Amino acid sequence: MSVRAKQKDRIFYQLSYSDANHYTDKMSKWFGRYLDELGIKSKRKVFHSFRHTVKPELRDAGVGQEYQNAICGWEGQDTGERTYGSNFKINVLYNELCKLKYPFLDENLKKIRERQITPRLALQYRLYPNVDRTPDFAKKKKEV
C-alpha cells in the first residue's frame, strides 16, 4: 500500500520525531554504532555527513542546483523556487541521482550481492552464530 493510500505525509512515516535530531535520531544512533564497529572514530563522520558529501558530487555530475536542493532537503534560493519548484516527481529525482558515479562503491556492492544467503549458509549461521563472517573487503587490514 502506498504512502498516499495510507494518508501519511512522509515517506518514512514510521520514524518518530526527536527534538535533538528530528526524524533521524534512531538512524543517526544506529549509524554511529555501525561506524564504531568499522573502527571509524572521527566525530566529523556522522549520518548527516552524507548530505555534505553528496552535494559536491551532485554538482560535479552535472545535476542542477534545484535538483541538488530537492535531493538534499534544502530550500531553494529564491522565492519562485521555494514556492513553486520544490515538488519534483520522484522519477525526475531518480534520473538525477543516477548521474552519480561511485566506482569504488559499485565494486563493493557487487561483492555484497554475490554473497547471497543459501539454505546451507543460513544453517551455518544458526549452528555457528559467533563466527566472524565479515567479507574480506570490509575487514581492517592488519599492520605488518
CORMO-V528574 format. One record per backbone hydrogen bond with DSSP energy under -0.5 kcal/mol. CO is the residue of the C=O (numbers start at 1). NH is the residue of the N-H. E is the energy in kcal/mol with one decimal. If there is no record, write none. Layout:
BEGIN
co->CO nh->NH e->E
co->CO nh->NH e->E
END
This chain:
BEGIN
co->2 nh->6 e->-1.7
co->3 nh->8 e->-2.2
co->4 nh->7 e->-1.5
co->10 nh->13 e->-0.7
co->11 nh->13 e->-1.1
co->12 nh->15 e->-1.6
co->18 nh->22 e->-2.0
co->21 nh->24 e->-2.1
co->22 nh->18 e->-1.5
co->22 nh->25 e->-0.6
co->24 nh->28 e->-3.3
co->25 nh->29 e->-2.2
co->26 nh->30 e->-2.4
co->27 nh->31 e->-2.6
co->28 nh->32 e->-2.2
co->29 nh->33 e->-2.0
co->30 nh->34 e->-2.3
co->31 nh->35 e->-2.5
co->32 nh->36 e->-2.0
co->33 nh->37 e->-2.1
co->34 nh->38 e->-1.6
co->35 nh->39 e->-0.6
co->35 nh->40 e->-2.7
co->36 nh->39 e->-1.1
co->39 nh->41 e->-0.8
co->42 nh->45 e->-1.1
co->44 nh->46 e->-0.9
co->46 nh->49 e->-1.7
co->47 nh->50 e->-1.5
co->48 nh->51 e->-1.1
co->48 nh->52 e->-0.9
co->49 nh->53 e->-2.3
co->50 nh->54 e->-2.5
co->51 nh->55 e->-1.3
co->52 nh->56 e->-0.6
co->53 nh->57 e->-0.8
co->54 nh->58 e->-2.9
co->55 nh->59 e->-2.1
co->56 nh->60 e->-2.7
co->57 nh->61 e->-1.4
co->58 nh->63 e->-2.5
co->59 nh->62 e->-1.6
co->64 nh->67 e->-0.5
co->64 nh->68 e->-2.5
co->65 nh->69 e->-2.6
co->66 nh->70 e->-1.7
co->67 nh->71 e->-2.8
co->68 nh->72 e->-2.5
co->69 nh->73 e->-1.1
co->69 nh->74 e->-2.4
co->78 nh->82 e->-2.6
co->79 nh->83 e->-2.8
co->80 nh->84 e->-2.8
co->80 nh->85 e->-0.8
co->81 nh->85 e->-1.0
co->86 nh->88 e->-0.9
co->89 nh->92 e->-0.7
co->89 nh->93 e->-1.8
co->90 nh->94 e->-2.6
co->91 nh->95 e->-2.1
co->92 nh->96 e->-1.7
co->93 nh->97 e->-2.6
co->94 nh->98 e->-2.0
co->96 nh->99 e->-1.4
co->97 nh->100 e->-1.9
co->102 nh->105 e->-0.5
co->102 nh->106 e->-2.6
co->103 nh->107 e->-2.0
co->104 nh->108 e->-1.6
co->105 nh->109 e->-2.8
co->106 nh->110 e->-2.0
co->107 nh->111 e->-1.8
co->108 nh->112 e->-2.1
co->109 nh->113 e->-2.7
co->110 nh->114 e->-1.6
co->111 nh->115 e->-0.6
co->112 nh->115 e->-1.3
co->114 nh->116 e->-1.0
co->116 nh->118 e->-0.8
co->118 nh->122 e->-2.6
co->119 nh->123 e->-2.1
co->120 nh->124 e->-2.0
co->121 nh->125 e->-2.2
co->122 nh->126 e->-1.7
co->123 nh->127 e->-2.6
co->124 nh->128 e->-2.8
co->128 nh->131 e->-1.2
co->131 nh->133 e->-0.6
co->135 nh->138 e->-1.8
co->135 nh->139 e->-0.8
co->136 nh->139 e->-0.8
END
